[in-house]
Amino acid sequence: MGQTIRDVTFQLMRELNLTTIFGNPGSTEETFLKNYPADFRYIQALQEASAVAIADGYAQATRRPAVVNVHTAAGVANAMSNIMTASMNQTPLIITAGNQTREMLLMEPWLMNVQPEDLPKPWVKWSYEPVRAADVPAAFMRAYAAALQPPAGPVFLSIPLDDWDQPAAGSNPVVRTVATRVGPDPVRIAEFARALSDAKDPALIFGASIARGDGWGQAVTLAEKLGVHVYAAPASERPPFPEDHPLYVGGLPFAIGPLSKKLAGHDVAIVIGAPVFRYYPFVAGDYLPDGLRLLHVTEDPAQAARAPVGDSLVSDAVLATEALTGLIPGRPHRTVEKQPHRMAPHGAGVSVREDSRMGADELFATLYDAMPEDAVVVEESPSNLGDFHAAWPIVKPDSFYTFASGSLGWNLPAAVGLALAERDSGRNRPVIAMIGDGSMQYAVQGLHSAAQEQLPILYVIPRNGEYAILKSFADLEDSPGVPGLDIPGLDVVALAKGYGCTGERAETAEEVRAAVARALGRPGPTVLEVPIEAKVPPLL
């Protein structure tokens, strides 16, 4: 018997260095996965959203695409939250799902994906179900190219389950490469350089694309040549600049009015590698303060088009940063007043609280002091975000990850992909994930994957027993009496043990430090529950 569509597709995946598949198998995927090749690895998740997030974390950490296999329409529907996050993270994922046998498609049988190309929209760059089995390998090659081209993102292929065993005569696709960076228009970038050079008080606003492009060094070089304040764009999912640098003055607020006030006094500001801007909640005000000209560099034409203000340039963020550095003459030396940005140095210790439960600020300072300096941090604790950033400066590239979408349930399983990448790469940096007790429930199944892969992740669950961030929104929106904002009765330690992890509870700083030390010496994952004081944080 000659080669089948499955044979040709798996060979293509080998040539593209895609020999790990993340997934949750179903009946319509088993024909793809049967006789699974010995040189491939399958990372199992217990739910499709977790599979997508694990693959996302892995792809970000390795800077390579990843393949996810989910179960027909039901699996895509389960995964949609984290497909949305992958899209906003600009992570190149090839998401595949089976569909029912072609002979039955006209009848719309049980578990059929009725409109496979439409279901994952608008959060995939391209979606397709091949018209014939012979097109499957070439469609996979196109999916790979589409996922990688800027802006990178997830793509989707729906493949009827009987396609895989069809003969592959004439189905061998041509393996090809695509460019993953778009250079700046020379006229436009020269105009931007002149504007920054002529400005009296310019500002740099860097976004997550700087980090995705491994551009911390280039960002620092441009900032130091200009000698100006550096802000992080609002809600950056990847820190774009070392937070201990003298020119760094913190992240911009997440709302229109406060952000505008923060930029008051600057006459030119340039956003590089971020949207203009991420806003939430709505706080009225002018988009920009009087007298400020805004420049915008993004690799995403749609992002440039929807910006309410600013002159845009479509370009890779790091290439544009390098070009600006070369075009801008050195500015006269001047002293830049550093705005307050509270950070706890390693070894600084923590204050003791009178409350019987730790505060989030004390917990994060304790963890910062106890963890190795090369730790990789994952964060999904919305109500404690301000305390985290105050206590834990990010000073090394590729050492902090969170979700660009704000859709809960990404970070817990994403930590699995990040830790897997640390092991595969040989870096072996410890991974610590701070996940709120409410956020944990959105993707608790990810703990099973961490345990099965024996990944040394430390999950810290600050337990406040409530959706505190929603209470903050209720205050802002003048919405008293909202039900369902308390979440009593959770046993985090029992949940951890049920999925095969080590579960512990710590109530004091000393207990936290001791638990961290034990976790760092353990081969598998640890889930550490820490009761913290319940408080309603300010949103801005």
Secondary structure as the mmCIF struct_conf table of DSSP 4:
data_model
#
loop_
_struct_conf.conf_type_id
_struct_conf.id
_struct_conf.beg_label_comp_id
_struct_conf.beg_label_asym_id
_struct_conf.beg_label_seq_id
_struct_conf.end_label_comp_id
_struct_conf.end_label_asym_id
_struct_conf.end_label_seq_id
STRN STRN1 THR A 4 THR A 4
HELX_RH_AL_P HELX_RH_AL_P1 ILE A 5 GLU A 15
TURN_TY1_P TURN_TY1_P1 LEU A 16 ASN A 17
STRN STRN2 THR A 20 GLY A 23
TURN_TY1_P TURN_TY1_P2 SER A 27 GLU A 29
HELX_RH_AL_P HELX_RH_AL_P2 GLU A 30 LEU A 33
TURN_TY1_P TURN_TY1_P3 LYS A 34 ASN A 35
TURN_TY1_P TURN_TY1_P4 ALA A 38 ASP A 39
STRN STRN3 ARG A 41 GLN A 44
BEND BEND1 LEU A 46 GLN A 47
HELX_RH_AL_P HELX_RH_AL_P3 GLU A 48 THR A 62
TURN_TY1_P TURN_TY1_P5 ARG A 63 ARG A 63
BEND BEND2 ARG A 64 ARG A 64
STRN STRN4 ALA A 66 VAL A 70
HELX_RH_AL_P HELX_RH_AL_P4 THR A 72 ASN A 89
TURN_TY1_P TURN_TY1_P6 GLN A 90 GLN A 90
STRN STRN5 LEU A 93 ASN A 99
HELX_RH_3T_P HELX_RH_3T_P1 ARG A 102 MET A 107
TURN_TY1_P TURN_TY1_P7 TRP A 110 LEU A 111
BEND BEND3 VAL A 114 GLN A 115
TURN_TY1_P TURN_TY1_P8 PRO A 116 PRO A 122
BEND BEND4 TRP A 123 TRP A 123
BEND BEND5 LYS A 125 LYS A 125
STRN STRN6 SER A 127 TYR A 128
BEND BEND6 VAL A 131 ARG A 132
HELX_RH_3T_P HELX_RH_3T_P2 ALA A 133 ASP A 135
HELX_RH_AL_P HELX_RH_AL_P5 VAL A 136 LEU A 148
BEND BEND7 GLN A 149 PRO A 151
HELX_LH_PP_P HELX_LH_PP_P1 ALA A 152 ALA A 152
STRN STRN7 VAL A 155 PRO A 160
TURN_TY1_P TURN_TY1_P9 LEU A 161 ASP A 162
BEND BEND8 ASP A 163 ASP A 163
TURN_TY1_P TURN_TY1_P10 TRP A 164 ASP A 165
BEND BEND9 GLN A 166 GLN A 166
STRN STRN8 PRO A 167 PRO A 167
TURN_TY1_P TURN_TY1_P11 ALA A 169 GLY A 170
HELX_LH_PP_P HELX_LH_PP_P2 ASN A 172 VAL A 175
HELX_LH_PP_P HELX_LH_PP_P3 GLY A 183 ASP A 185
HELX_RH_AL_P HELX_RH_AL_P6 PRO A 186 ASP A 198
BEND BEND10 LYS A 200 ASP A 201
STRN STRN9 PRO A 202 PHE A 206
HELX_RH_AL_P HELX_RH_AL_P7 ALA A 208 ARG A 212
TURN_TY1_P TURN_TY1_P12 GLY A 213 ASP A 214
HELX_RH_AL_P HELX_RH_AL_P8 TRP A 216 LEU A 226
TURN_TY1_P TURN_TY1_P13 GLY A 227 GLY A 227
STRN STRN10 HIS A 229 ALA A 232
HELX_LH_PP_P HELX_LH_PP_P4 ALA A 233 ALA A 233
TURN_TY1_P TURN_TY1_P14 PRO A 234 ALA A 235
BEND BEND11 GLU A 237 ARG A 238
BEND BEND12 PHE A 241 PHE A 241
TURN_TY1_P TURN_TY1_P15 GLU A 243 ASP A 244
BEND BEND13 HIS A 245 HIS A 245
TURN_TY1_P TURN_TY1_P16 PRO A 246 LEU A 247
STRN STRN11 TYR A 248 GLY A 251
HELX_LH_PP_P HELX_LH_PP_P5 LEU A 252 PRO A 253
BEND BEND14 PHE A 254 ALA A 255
HELX_RH_AL_P HELX_RH_AL_P9 ILE A 256 LYS A 262
TURN_TY1_P TURN_TY1_P17 LEU A 263 GLY A 265
BEND BEND15 ASP A 267 ASP A 267
STRN STRN12 VAL A 268 ILE A 272
BEND BEND16 GLY A 273 ALA A 274
BEND BEND17 VAL A 276 VAL A 276
BEND BEND18 PRO A 281 PRO A 281
BEND BEND19 GLY A 285 GLY A 285
BEND BEND20 TYR A 287 LEU A 288
TURN_TY1_P TURN_TY1_P18 ASP A 290 GLY A 291
STRN STRN13 ARG A 293 THR A 298
BEND BEND21 GLU A 299 GLU A 299
HELX_RH_AL_P HELX_RH_AL_P10 PRO A 301 ARG A 306
BEND BEND22 PRO A 308 GLY A 310
STRN STRN14 ASP A 311 VAL A 314
BEND BEND23 SER A 315 SER A 315
HELX_RH_AL_P HELX_RH_AL_P11 ALA A 317 LEU A 327
BEND BEND24 ILE A 328 ILE A 328
HELX_LH_PP_P HELX_LH_PP_P6 PRO A 329 HIS A 333
HELX_LH_PP_P HELX_LH_PP_P7 GLU A 337 PRO A 340
HELX_LH_PP_P HELX_LH_PP_P8 ALA A 344 PRO A 345
TURN_TY1_P TURN_TY1_P19 HIS A 346 GLY A 347
HELX_LH_PP_P HELX_LH_PP_P9 SER A 351 ARG A 353
BEND BEND25 GLU A 354 ARG A 357
STRN STRN15 MET A 358 MET A 358
HELX_LH_PP_P HELX_LH_PP_P10 GLY A 359 GLY A 359
HELX_RH_AL_P HELX_RH_AL_P12 ALA A 360 ALA A 370
BEND BEND26 MET A 371 MET A 371
TURN_TY1_P TURN_TY1_P20 GLU A 373 ASP A 374
STRN STRN16 VAL A 376 GLU A 380
HELX_RH_3T_P HELX_RH_3T_P3 PRO A 382 ASN A 384
HELX_RH_AL_P HELX_RH_AL_P13 LEU A 385 ALA A 391
BEND BEND27 LYS A 396 LYS A 396
TURN_TY1_P TURN_TY1_P21 PRO A 397 ASP A 398
STRN STRN17 PHE A 400 TYR A 401
BEND BEND28 ALA A 404 SER A 405
BEND BEND29 LEU A 408 TRP A 410
HELX_RH_AL_P HELX_RH_AL_P14 ASN A 411 SER A 425
TURN_TY1_P TURN_TY1_P22 GLY A 426 GLY A 426
STRN STRN18 VAL A 431 ILE A 435
HELX_RH_AL_P HELX_RH_AL_P15 ASP A 437 MET A 440
TURN_TY1_P TURN_TY1_P23 GLN A 441 TYR A 442
BEND BEND30 ALA A 443 ALA A 443
TURN_TY1_P TURN_TY1_P24 VAL A 444 GLN A 445
HELX_RH_AL_P HELX_RH_AL_P16 GLY A 446 GLN A 452
TURN_TY1_P TURN_TY1_P25 GLU A 453 GLN A 454
STRN STRN19 ILE A 457 ARG A 463
BEND BEND31 GLY A 465 GLY A 465
STRN STRN20 GLU A 466 GLU A 466
HELX_RH_AL_P HELX_RH_AL_P17 ALA A 468 LEU A 476
TURN_TY1_P TURN_TY1_P26 GLU A 477 ASP A 478
TURN_TY1_P TURN_TY1_P27 PRO A 480 GLY A 481
BEND BEND32 PRO A 483 GLY A 484
STRN STRN21 ASP A 486 ASP A 486
HELX_RH_AL_P HELX_RH_AL_P18 VAL A 492 GLY A 498
TURN_TY1_P TURN_TY1_P28 TYR A 499 GLY A 500
STRN STRN22 THR A 502 ARG A 505
BEND BEND33 THR A 508 THR A 508
HELX_RH_AL_P HELX_RH_AL_P19 ALA A 509 LEU A 520
TURN_TY1_P TURN_TY1_P29 GLY A 521 GLY A 521
BEND BEND34 PRO A 523 GLY A 524
STRN STRN23 THR A 526 PRO A 531
STRN STRN24 ILE A 532 ILE A 532
#
